[in-house]
Amino acid sequence: MNPQAPHVAHHPASASVDALLQALQGVGYFADRRLATSVFLALQLQRPLLLEGEPGVGKTALARALSAVLSRSLIRLQCYDGLEQREALYEWNYAAQLLHMRLAEGKANADMAQVEREVYQDRYLIRRPLLQALQAPAPGAVLLIDEVDRADEPFEAFLLEYLGEYQVSIPEIGTVRASATPVTLLTSNRTRDLHDAVKRRCLYHWLDYPDRDRELAIVRAQVPGASADLAQQVADFVGRLRSQPFANAFQRAPGIAESVEWAKALVALDTIVVDPEVVSDTAGILFKQREDVAALTRDMSQQLLLPADA
């Protein structure tokens, strides 16, 4: 923990792991105890939390849930190949700066050295996600650095100062430290390995697909229009689809988001019993690759729909 960083404002949800579990469940996020423990420790130790896992397992959704639970604004930095520091931290409003200088030039006896200093005032600063998070008023923000594995290695190096000390350096202004420590989550889909320097500055949690009971709870909470029987069919089918040997037939198994969307689609179709024909008609909700849709054959669907004791 950075000794200069302000302490996290007390919140009832962060009093214990159990309190956090209940609070997350109250906003529709069903975490297991291992995940809740990782989040609790990140809050108590004021450390960033790195979440890795397959797409669709609830990494981004956790940031939204924490924002609601802690009553903090959610600030999101979406990473991508070629992301530059200025897009993550700050930019100067060049048009306004230029206008200021032109107006000053028209004045008699203008001190141009003073004018140049004036154009780097706070009012000309355009804040991007990292700076917004550092300057968010109490109780602070939840900063989501999403899919950090999609950014390049120089950007990882740029993040180290923020991750380690909750501060950034701006040449024209100096060092900006957090006014209230941001709750910081980084997510990665493991498209590449992150540098050890990033990992050392974070707590770490591997977020896996939920077990059957947790997925059932998620579907029932997110799709209240689904009957108990339909929600159970969805959870059972998707859970078996992710298991061996079926999972080997697909490039990527459906995530929680796909389970929820599939349940919503089945409700819209007035489905009572899931059968191979319904699966075939709605396979494009479970899968986003043509090859995966084709791999979910009628025979495989029939096998997946058999009772567990069959």
One Martini backbone bead per residue (centre of mass of N, CA, C, O) as a GRO file, in nm:
protein
  310
    1MET     BB    1   0.097   0.034   0.021
    2ASN     BB    2   0.055   0.366  -0.002
    3PRO     BB    3   0.131   0.589   0.249
    4GLN     BB    4   0.003   0.853   0.088
    5ALA     BB    5  -0.261   0.727   0.068
    6PRO     BB    6  -0.571   0.744   0.114
    7HIS     BB    7  -0.816   0.622   0.279
    8VAL     BB    8  -1.074   0.422   0.273
    9ALA     BB    9  -1.384   0.460   0.291
   10HIS     BB   10  -1.618   0.361   0.483
   11HIS     BB   11  -1.810   0.054   0.427
   12PRO     BB   12  -2.029  -0.189   0.496
   13ALA     BB   13  -1.942  -0.386   0.256
   14SER     BB   14  -1.621  -0.377   0.376
   15ALA     BB   15  -1.625  -0.530   0.661
   16SER     BB   16  -1.668  -0.810   0.502
   17VAL     BB   17  -1.705  -1.083   0.315
   18ASP     BB   18  -2.006  -1.129   0.373
   19ALA     BB   19  -2.100  -0.837   0.316
   20LEU     BB   20  -2.004  -0.837   0.023
   21LEU     BB   21  -2.166  -1.071  -0.083
   22GLN     BB   22  -2.446  -0.949  -0.019
   23ALA     BB   23  -2.414  -0.684  -0.179
   24LEU     BB   24  -2.369  -0.811  -0.457
   25GLN     BB   25  -2.633  -0.971  -0.460
   26GLY     BB   26  -2.816  -0.711  -0.437
   27VAL     BB   27  -2.703  -0.633  -0.752
   28GLY     BB   28  -2.670  -0.926  -0.914
   29TYR     BB   29  -2.391  -1.048  -0.792
   30PHE     BB   30  -2.249  -1.386  -0.799
   31ALA     BB   31  -2.019  -1.460  -0.583
   32ASP     BB   32  -1.765  -1.617  -0.467
   33ARG     BB   33  -1.557  -1.641  -0.200
   34ARG     BB   34  -1.287  -1.596  -0.343
   35LEU     BB   35  -1.363  -1.334  -0.484
   36ALA     BB   36  -1.455  -1.173  -0.235
   37THR     BB   37  -1.179  -1.186  -0.097
   38SER     BB   38  -1.018  -1.032  -0.310
   39VAL     BB   39  -1.183  -0.772  -0.293
   40PHE     BB   40  -1.154  -0.717   0.007
   41LEU     BB   41  -0.842  -0.691   0.001
   42ALA     BB   42  -0.827  -0.460  -0.201
   43LEU     BB   43  -0.973  -0.261  -0.012
   44GLN     BB   44  -0.794  -0.287   0.247
   45LEU     BB   45  -0.500  -0.255   0.082
   46GLN     BB   46  -0.510  -0.073  -0.167
   47ARG     BB   47  -0.532  -0.265  -0.431
   48PRO     BB   48  -0.507  -0.380  -0.718
   49LEU     BB   49  -0.716  -0.587  -0.941
   50LEU     BB   50  -0.649  -0.883  -1.117
   51LEU     BB   51  -0.849  -1.012  -1.385
   52GLU     BB   52  -0.870  -1.341  -1.502
   53GLY     BB   53  -1.026  -1.475  -1.808
   54GLU     BB   54  -1.272  -1.557  -1.978
   55PRO     BB   55  -1.497  -1.457  -2.170
   56GLY     BB   56  -1.796  -1.398  -1.981
   57VAL     BB   57  -1.739  -1.426  -1.640
   58GLY     BB   58  -1.756  -1.114  -1.491
   59LYS     BB   59  -1.544  -0.880  -1.482
   60THR     BB   60  -1.693  -0.619  -1.566
   61ALA     BB   61  -1.943  -0.659  -1.381
   62LEU     BB   62  -1.794  -0.613  -1.114
   63ALA     BB   63  -1.746  -0.311  -1.144
   64ARG     BB   64  -2.044  -0.232  -1.153
   65ALA     BB   65  -2.118  -0.356  -0.877
   66LEU     BB   66  -1.919  -0.191  -0.703
   67SER     BB   67  -2.029   0.084  -0.773
   68ALA     BB   68  -2.306   0.030  -0.641
   69VAL     BB   69  -2.218  -0.063  -0.355
   70LEU     BB   70  -2.011   0.202  -0.301
   71SER     BB   71  -2.108   0.466  -0.435
   72ARG     BB   72  -1.944   0.485  -0.714
   73SER     BB   73  -1.796   0.587  -0.977
   74LEU     BB   74  -1.758   0.478  -1.314
   75ILE     BB   75  -1.440   0.422  -1.471
   76ARG     BB   76  -1.344   0.365  -1.818
   77LEU     BB   77  -1.068   0.178  -1.967
   78GLN     BB   78  -1.032   0.097  -2.295
   79CYS     BB   79  -0.842  -0.134  -2.441
   80TYR     BB   80  -0.594  -0.117  -2.716
   81ASP     BB   81  -0.432  -0.118  -2.994
   82GLY     BB   82  -0.248   0.187  -2.960
   83LEU     BB   83  -0.269   0.303  -2.696
   84GLU     BB   84  -0.240   0.616  -2.547
   85GLN     BB   85  -0.162   0.819  -2.294
   86ARG     BB   86  -0.355   1.061  -2.368
   87GLU     BB   87  -0.615   0.865  -2.359
   88ALA     BB   88  -0.569   0.794  -2.038
   89LEU     BB   89  -0.496   1.086  -1.901
   90TYR     BB   90  -0.425   1.347  -2.108
   91GLU     BB   91  -0.510   1.675  -2.245
   92TRP     BB   92  -0.485   1.953  -2.440
   93ASN     BB   93  -0.652   2.250  -2.527
   94TYR     BB   94  -0.541   2.377  -2.807
   95ALA     BB   95  -0.753   2.578  -2.904
   96ALA     BB   96  -0.768   2.745  -2.639
   97GLN     BB   97  -0.469   2.815  -2.621
   98LEU     BB   98  -0.446   2.967  -2.891
   99LEU     BB   99  -0.656   3.183  -2.827
  100HIS     BB  100  -0.513   3.301  -2.583
  101MET     BB  101  -0.253   3.390  -2.735
  102ARG     BB  102  -0.385   3.575  -2.946
  103LEU     BB  103  -0.510   3.773  -2.743
  104ALA     BB  104  -0.239   3.854  -2.610
  105GLU     BB  105  -0.095   3.967  -2.867
  106GLY     BB  106  -0.308   4.218  -2.885
  107LYS     BB  107  -0.159   4.324  -2.643
  108ALA     BB  108  -0.006   4.549  -2.476
  109ASN     BB  109   0.266   4.444  -2.304
  110ALA     BB  110   0.293   4.146  -2.330
  111ASP     BB  111   0.372   3.859  -2.141
  112MET     BB  112   0.473   3.575  -2.292
  113ALA     BB  113   0.571   3.404  -2.059
  114GLN     BB  114   0.305   3.422  -1.902
  115VAL     BB  115   0.124   3.311  -2.121
  116GLU     BB  116   0.256   3.028  -2.136
  117ARG     BB  117   0.179   2.955  -1.845
  118GLU     BB  118  -0.134   2.990  -1.872
  119VAL     BB  119  -0.191   2.746  -2.081
  120TYR     BB  120  -0.130   2.542  -1.813
  121GLN     BB  121  -0.394   2.538  -1.696
  122ASP     BB  122  -0.656   2.362  -1.572
  123ARG     BB  123  -0.876   2.461  -1.790
  124TYR     BB  124  -0.695   2.310  -2.034
  125LEU     BB  125  -0.765   2.032  -1.914
  126ILE     BB  126  -0.806   1.698  -2.033
  127ARG     BB  127  -0.965   1.440  -1.885
  128ARG     BB  128  -0.889   1.116  -1.832
  129PRO     BB  129  -0.943   0.833  -1.662
  130LEU     BB  130  -0.700   0.845  -1.465
  131LEU     BB  131  -0.742   1.141  -1.374
  132GLN     BB  132  -1.033   1.115  -1.285
  133ALA     BB  133  -0.978   0.908  -1.059
  134LEU     BB  134  -0.774   1.083  -0.891
  135GLN     BB  135  -0.997   1.345  -0.882
  136ALA     BB  136  -1.208   1.219  -0.733
  137PRO     BB  137  -1.428   1.253  -0.511
  138ALA     BB  138  -1.554   1.173  -0.239
  139PRO     BB  139  -1.496   0.833  -0.218
  140GLY     BB  140  -1.452   0.788  -0.515
  141ALA     BB  141  -1.354   0.552  -0.759
  142VAL     BB  142  -1.413   0.319  -1.019
  143LEU     BB  143  -1.152   0.158  -1.196
  144LEU     BB  144  -1.157   0.035  -1.533
  145ILE     BB  145  -0.914  -0.179  -1.686
  146ASP     BB  146  -0.990  -0.298  -1.992
  147GLU     BB  147  -0.818  -0.521  -2.154
  148VAL     BB  148  -0.493  -0.492  -2.109
  149ASP     BB  149  -0.388  -0.711  -2.322
  150ARG     BB  150  -0.443  -0.514  -2.581
  151ALA     BB  151  -0.219  -0.367  -2.507
  152ASP     BB  152   0.092  -0.255  -2.492
  153GLU     BB  153   0.388  -0.257  -2.323
  154PRO     BB  154   0.432   0.054  -2.287
  155PHE     BB  155   0.162   0.087  -2.136
  156GLU     BB  156   0.230  -0.079  -1.893
  157ALA     BB  157   0.465   0.103  -1.799
  158PHE     BB  158   0.286   0.355  -1.757
  159LEU     BB  159   0.105   0.219  -1.518
  160LEU     BB  160   0.298   0.179  -1.271
  161GLU     BB  161   0.262   0.439  -1.108
  162TYR     BB  162  -0.034   0.407  -1.050
  163LEU     BB  163  -0.037   0.115  -0.926
  164GLY     BB  164   0.180   0.180  -0.694
  165GLU     BB  165   0.079   0.514  -0.606
  166TYR     BB  166  -0.155   0.680  -0.707
  167GLN     BB  167   0.002   0.826  -0.959
  168VAL     BB  168   0.104   1.108  -1.171
  169SER     BB  169   0.293   1.256  -1.443
  170ILE     BB  170   0.304   1.609  -1.534
  171PRO     BB  171   0.516   1.815  -1.675
  172GLU     BB  172   0.348   2.101  -1.643
  173ILE     BB  173   0.263   2.028  -1.321
  174GLY     BB  174   0.320   1.730  -1.210
  175THR     BB  175   0.217   1.561  -0.937
  176VAL     BB  176  -0.066   1.335  -0.918
  177ARG     BB  177  -0.270   1.262  -0.653
  178ALA     BB  178  -0.484   1.101  -0.471
  179SER     BB  179  -0.771   1.211  -0.305
  180ALA     BB  180  -0.906   0.921  -0.359
  181THR     BB  181  -0.888   0.599  -0.356
  182PRO     BB  182  -0.905   0.394  -0.609
  183VAL     BB  183  -1.090   0.140  -0.735
  184THR     BB  184  -0.895  -0.117  -0.900
  185LEU     BB  185  -0.956  -0.277  -1.218
  186LEU     BB  186  -0.823  -0.548  -1.399
  187THR     BB  187  -0.846  -0.692  -1.726
  188SER     BB  188  -0.806  -1.035  -1.873
  189ASN     BB  189  -0.799  -1.275  -2.160
  190ARG     BB  190  -0.515  -1.393  -2.241
  191THR     BB  191  -0.376  -1.299  -2.523
  192ARG     BB  192  -0.148  -1.220  -2.318
  193ASP     BB  193   0.119  -1.162  -2.129
  194LEU     BB  194   0.196  -1.002  -1.853
  195HIS     BB  195   0.389  -0.817  -1.679
  196ASP     BB  196   0.535  -0.854  -1.374
  197ALA     BB  197   0.513  -0.555  -1.282
  198VAL     BB  198   0.207  -0.553  -1.282
  199LYS     BB  199   0.147  -0.799  -1.096
  200ARG     BB  200   0.300  -0.691  -0.838
  201ARG     BB  201   0.080  -0.442  -0.804
  202CYS     BB  202  -0.124  -0.683  -0.771
  203LEU     BB  203  -0.386  -0.851  -0.729
  204TYR     BB  204  -0.508  -1.197  -0.783
  205HIS     BB  205  -0.761  -1.340  -1.020
  206TRP     BB  206  -0.924  -1.629  -1.125
  207LEU     BB  207  -1.199  -1.634  -1.350
  208ASP     BB  208  -1.445  -1.858  -1.369
  209TYR     BB  209  -1.676  -2.052  -1.429
  210PRO     BB  210  -1.960  -2.126  -1.305
  211ASP     BB  211  -2.143  -2.302  -1.131
  212ARG     BB  212  -2.454  -2.423  -1.146
  213ASP     BB  213  -2.583  -2.266  -0.905
  214ARG     BB  214  -2.476  -1.983  -0.980
  215GLU     BB  215  -2.596  -1.969  -1.263
  216LEU     BB  216  -2.886  -2.000  -1.178
  217ALA     BB  217  -2.897  -1.743  -1.005
  218ILE     BB  218  -2.830  -1.547  -1.233
  219VAL     BB  219  -3.063  -1.612  -1.425
  220ARG     BB  220  -3.295  -1.552  -1.223
  221ALA     BB  221  -3.209  -1.251  -1.173
  222GLN     BB  222  -3.185  -1.153  -1.488
  223VAL     BB  223  -3.455  -1.356  -1.555
  224PRO     BB  224  -3.761  -1.326  -1.423
  225GLY     BB  225  -3.937  -1.455  -1.670
  226ALA     BB  226  -3.824  -1.718  -1.590
  227SER     BB  227  -3.869  -2.014  -1.509
  228ALA     BB  228  -3.744  -2.246  -1.304
  229ASP     BB  229  -3.721  -2.465  -1.528
  230LEU     BB  230  -3.578  -2.298  -1.748
  231ALA     BB  231  -3.332  -2.207  -1.584
  232GLN     BB  232  -3.234  -2.498  -1.538
  233GLN     BB  233  -3.194  -2.576  -1.834
  234VAL     BB  234  -2.981  -2.364  -1.898
  235ALA     BB  235  -2.769  -2.438  -1.682
  236ASP     BB  236  -2.733  -2.734  -1.768
  237PHE     BB  237  -2.658  -2.700  -2.065
  238VAL     BB  238  -2.414  -2.507  -2.039
  239GLY     BB  239  -2.252  -2.676  -1.840
  240ARG     BB  240  -2.221  -2.925  -2.030
  241LEU     BB  241  -2.097  -2.774  -2.273
  242ARG     BB  242  -1.826  -2.702  -2.100
  243SER     BB  243  -1.773  -2.987  -2.087
  244GLN     BB  244  -1.647  -3.289  -2.104
  245PRO     BB  245  -1.612  -3.327  -2.451
  246PHE     BB  246  -1.767  -3.078  -2.573
  247ALA     BB  247  -1.564  -2.829  -2.557
  248ASN     BB  248  -1.368  -2.934  -2.791
  249ALA     BB  249  -1.570  -2.834  -3.034
  250PHE     BB  250  -1.484  -2.540  -2.939
  251GLN     BB  251  -1.343  -2.228  -2.925
  252ARG     BB  252  -1.588  -2.107  -2.735
  253ALA     BB  253  -1.746  -2.085  -2.460
  254PRO     BB  254  -2.002  -1.985  -2.298
  255GLY     BB  255  -2.098  -1.733  -2.111
  256ILE     BB  256  -2.292  -1.567  -1.895
  257ALA     BB  257  -2.408  -1.369  -2.100
  258GLU     BB  258  -2.520  -1.595  -2.288
  259SER     BB  259  -2.708  -1.728  -2.088
  260VAL     BB  260  -2.889  -1.482  -2.042
  261GLU     BB  261  -2.967  -1.430  -2.340
  262TRP     BB  262  -3.092  -1.706  -2.387
  263ALA     BB  263  -3.313  -1.686  -2.177
  264LYS     BB  264  -3.451  -1.439  -2.303
  265ALA     BB  265  -3.514  -1.576  -2.575
  266LEU     BB  266  -3.690  -1.807  -2.463
  267VAL     BB  267  -3.903  -1.623  -2.345
  268ALA     BB  268  -3.978  -1.480  -2.618
  269LEU     BB  269  -4.059  -1.785  -2.734
  270ASP     BB  270  -4.222  -1.946  -2.520
  271THR     BB  271  -4.049  -2.148  -2.364
  272ILE     BB  272  -4.063  -2.463  -2.189
  273VAL     BB  273  -3.895  -2.670  -2.372
  274VAL     BB  274  -3.586  -2.779  -2.442
  275ASP     BB  275  -3.480  -2.842  -2.775
  276PRO     BB  276  -3.304  -2.903  -3.058
  277GLU     BB  277  -3.455  -2.689  -3.226
  278VAL     BB  278  -3.411  -2.449  -3.038
  279VAL     BB  279  -3.107  -2.461  -3.034
  280SER     BB  280  -3.063  -2.418  -3.339
  281ASP     BB  281  -3.221  -2.137  -3.357
  282THR     BB  282  -3.020  -2.012  -3.097
  283ALA     BB  283  -2.701  -2.047  -3.138
  284GLY     BB  284  -2.623  -1.735  -3.195
  285ILE     BB  285  -2.619  -1.671  -2.879
  286LEU     BB  286  -2.399  -1.872  -2.771
  287PHE     BB  287  -2.252  -1.805  -3.046
  288LYS     BB  288  -1.989  -1.614  -3.261
  289GLN     BB  289  -1.919  -1.864  -3.443
  290ARG     BB  290  -1.970  -2.047  -3.715
  291GLU     BB  291  -1.826  -2.309  -3.622
  292ASP     BB  292  -1.981  -2.338  -3.352
  293VAL     BB  293  -2.264  -2.356  -3.463
  294ALA     BB  294  -2.203  -2.612  -3.639
  295ALA     BB  295  -2.106  -2.796  -3.391
  296LEU     BB  296  -2.408  -2.773  -3.292
  297THR     BB  297  -2.568  -3.037  -3.311
  298ARG     BB  298  -2.841  -3.229  -3.279
  299ASP     BB  299  -2.703  -3.466  -3.136
  300MET     BB  300  -2.563  -3.300  -2.919
  301SER     BB  301  -2.816  -3.171  -2.801
  302GLN     BB  302  -2.943  -3.437  -2.714
  303GLN     BB  303  -2.721  -3.510  -2.511
  304LEU     BB  304  -2.736  -3.244  -2.336
  305LEU     BB  305  -3.059  -3.300  -2.265
  306LEU     BB  306  -3.005  -3.517  -2.096
  307PRO     BB  307  -3.017  -3.657  -1.822
  308ALA     BB  308  -2.774  -3.698  -1.587
  309ASP     BB  309  -2.875  -4.019  -1.538
  310ALA     BB  310  -2.867  -4.138  -1.847
   0.00000   0.00000   0.00000
